[in-house]
Amino acid sequence: MKYPKFLKKNGTIGFVAPSFGCNIEPYQTAFKHAQEKFKQMGYSIWLGPNCYKGEGIGISNTPKLCGEELTEAYCNKKSDILISCGGGELMCEDLDYVDFERIKEAEPKWFMGYSDNTNFTYLLSTICDTASVYGPCAPAFGMEPWHPSLQDALAVLTGEKREYFGYNGWEKESLKSEKNPLEPYHITEERKIKRFPNQNVALEGRFLGGCMDCLVNLLGTKYDKTVEFIETYKKDGIIWFLESCDLNVMSIRRAMWQMEHAGWFQYSKGFLIGRPLQFGTECMGLDCYEAVLGVIRSYHVPVIMDFDLGHLPPMMPIICGAKATVISQENEIQITYLY
């Protein structure tokens, strides 16, 4: 596994928009404010050509231009790291225009984003054998004040920390709007980690995962190198981190079934399941817990659910491809990276 160099003091942060761009509010103002905050910290800023575009379908621009932007930004020397401008809907269409062979030969660079950005964070690890960060997109760094999870996300990129802990609560409904684009997370819900079986957990393995909506879309395509990846790292074992956006509980169950039957869950050491955006919903007696457990219970490995990951913030920054330990006791979780 290749680990990129950490962002140095006075280094350059690059921004790209392989999914949505920051062309509308509240994202545009939040993104601009994030840039100012980074500049105040001493960092330089480099912007890809699509950061403020809104000309594509579900993404910032045409798939060709988005794919070319991502390749060029990753391979050039104009930035030290890359942060995505946002999630979206059809980043998968970029992939035919992303030069993975060129990226594989380039000097590794941290890329951070989540949701639709799974289409790159996951493939960086499984195709290019390069670590990536499943974490917040650029506009989140414009909030005032920063939530501790934003400090943690930056700490991953700078290498300042290797140990990370969960947060005290989470946001069910955001107060961010066009009139309040810098609104911080609206923390109203108490975090309640659930473990199956209900006992303390201590795991060591290699992280792999992302947004299930995107993962099952990649499954079985020419970009799916998952089985080869887990075979390479089977001695480490895989700790899957998974979360979902649009999927209802039945869709989650089908996604888990599909991944299991594709052989993805071989060598699994455990599963970390983030709060789904459809949190608390049920269908025909199926809830979000059994949607997952009904498929993977037979692996007899620890499953930690409702931890800080995904579309109901805050989220712990997860390094896809990295070896790590996970410890969970009572209502706490600790992740320590071993690179």
Buried (B, 14 or more C-beta within 10 A) or exposed (E): BEBBEBBEEEBBBBBBBBBBBBBEBBBBBBBBBBBEBBEEEEBBBBBBBBBBBBEBEBBBBBBEBBBBBBBBBBBEEEBBBBBBBBBBBBBBBBBEBBBBEEBBEBEBBBBBBBBBBBBBBBBBBBBBBBBBBBBBBBBBBBBEEBBBBBEBBBBBBBBEBBEBBBBEBBBEEBEBEEEBBBBBBBBEBEBEBEBBEEEEBEBBBBBBBBBBBBBBBBBEEEBBBBEEBBEBBEEBBBBBBBBBBEBBBEBBBBBBBBBBEBEBBBBBBBBBBBBBBBBEEEEEEBEBBBBBBBBBEEBEBBBBBBBBBBBBBBBBBBBBBBBBBBBBEEEEBBBBBEE
